[in-house]
Amino acid sequence: SQQGEEDPQALSIQEGENATMNCSYKTSINNLQWYRQNSGRGLVHLILIRSNEREKHSGRLRVTLDTSKKSSSLLITASRAADTASYFCATAGQYSSASKIIFGSGTRLSIRP
Amino acid sequence: NAGVMQNPRHLVRRRGQEARLRCSPMKGHSHVYWYRQLPEEGLKFMVYLQKENIIDESGMPKERFSAEFPKEGPSILRIQQVVRGDSAAYFCASSPTDRGRPQHFGDGTRLSIL
């Protein structure tokens, strides 16, 4: 299975601090994606990093990818209360011709005011 | 530019009844994916469809579950003879192409079995 696994499962930080979440996966990938899910809602795509990229930024988000370690991290800087949500990594397989993406079990992030 | 629309948002069924969940993908998207999510867990892939074709149903239970995406109209996830264990949130996502592109999600249907 190429399923991503997030670490930690739950994270609680003070507003303004940085939040780091990690994802590990098992097989070769075409790309890795991060999604956010607010309570009771569907997932929202945040950022996609390709297998030949090492780092990518989008606003307060920074994603790194280490294909040799089969791991990725999502950093949210200067956290806000609105960042409270579950965050999922998802991997797209390298060789599948009709590539579905496989989701990890998520990190539940709580931002304390 | 409407997003992925799922209905109903909440569905209550008694054991043995049928549940029909509908998903209208984003305009211009021909690839639809169905996922199941239990509380505090991640999404489990069920089935991937293109118009009139099932591409990958490796995550679908062999019995009672079926999915379709007809030429006209929404994609339907059908669960026959529901049991308590079918209680979950079912999410639909769509994308314009496959190859692992980002998916756009609906807000899900929460199915409760009495």
Interface residues (C-beta under 8 A of the other chain):
Chain A: N30 N31 Q33 G40 R41 G42 L43 V44 H45 L48 F88 A92 G93 A98 S99 K100 I101 I102 F103 G104 S105 G106 R108
Chain B: V4 Y33 Y35 E40 E41 G42 L43 K44 F45 Y48 I55 D56 F91 A93 D98 R99 G100 R101 P102 Q103 H104 F105 G106 D107 G108
